[in-house]
């Protein structure tokens, strides 16, 4: 959001969520995936692309290892965020390597002409 103070509110919400998770002793990998993804979004909005990449990569790697906890589309989306940040970091070769399997997965899941597949291919 471009509203004044929205980034600070997002930081506060994620911090409160982390505190509540710790307070209740929640130790679920699915929760860590969502927190990493949220932290990646905040880092990106803060123009800290290296931190965003670390968070997105962690979310993607964890989600991949959780079997059916996330849909294939969700896992692809986590991967897309990570791959796109590689582009932002100027790591084009690594980004291309990351995008290729994501495009293949999305093609299989949604079809060759689906807008999500085409968007991945465009990247």
N, C-alpha and C positions, 0 to 999 in steps of 0.2 A: 504494500500500500504506500501511497505517497503522502498520506496524511501525517501531519506533524505529530511526532511522538510515537508513531506506530512501531518503529524498531525497538524503542525502549520498552514498550508494552510487550512485544514479542519476547524480548530477553527476560522480562519479569515473569511471563507465563511459563517459559521453559524452565527457569530457575525454580519456580514454585512447583512445577511438575516433578523436577528432579528431587526436591526436598520431600514431597509427598511420597514418591516412590521409595526413597531411602527410609523414611519414617515408617512406612508400612512393610518394609522388608521385601519389597517386590524385586525378584531377581529373575526376570523372564527375558530371554533373548529378543522376543518380539518387541518388547518395550524399548530395549536399547536401540533397535533398528529405528523406531519412530523418533526417539530422542536424537539420535545421530543425524537423521534426516532434517529434523527441525533446527538443530544446531548448524547444519550445513546451510540451510536457507538464511539463517541469521548472519552467519559469516559472509555469505555471498552479498547480502544486502548491506553489510558493513564494508564491502569491498576488500575483504580478506579472502582472496581466492585460494591461497594455499590451505588455509584452515577449512574452507568449504570443501575442498577436494579431500582432505583427510576424513572429514565427517561423512561425506557422500560415499567414499570408498569403503569406509567401515560399515555403513548401513548396507551397502550392496553385498559385500562379502558375507556379512552375518546373515542377511536374508537368503542368500543362495544356499546356505548350509542348514536351513530350517525346514526343509521338506515342504509340507503343505501349509505351513503357517502363513505364507503369503501366496497370492495368486501369481501365475507366471507374468501377467501384465504388471503387477506391482513390482516384481523383481526386475523386470525390464526397465521400468520407470526409475528405480533406484540406480540401475546401471547407466541409464541415459544421463542422469544428473552427474554422475562421476565422470563419464566420458566427455560430456560437454565442458566440464571444468578443466579437463586436460587441454582442450582447445584454448580456453581462457588463459591457461598457464603457458601457452605457446608450445605445447608438446603434441604437435600434429601427428607424428608417427604413432605415438602411444594412443592418441585418441582414435586414430583410424583402426588400430588393432582392437580397441575396446568396442568401437561401434559395429564392426563386422559381425560378431556373433549376436549382438543385440538385434541387428537388422534381420538376420536369419531367423531368430526366435520370433520376432514380431511378424515376419512374413508368414511363418508357420501358424501363429496364433490368430492373426487378424486378416491375413491375406495380403497379396502383393500390392493391391491398389488402395488399401485402407489408408486414411489420412495419417494415422499414427506411424504406419510403416514408411510412408513417404516422407514424413518429417524426420524420422531417424535416418533415412537414406540421404536426405538433404544435408544433415549435419556431417 
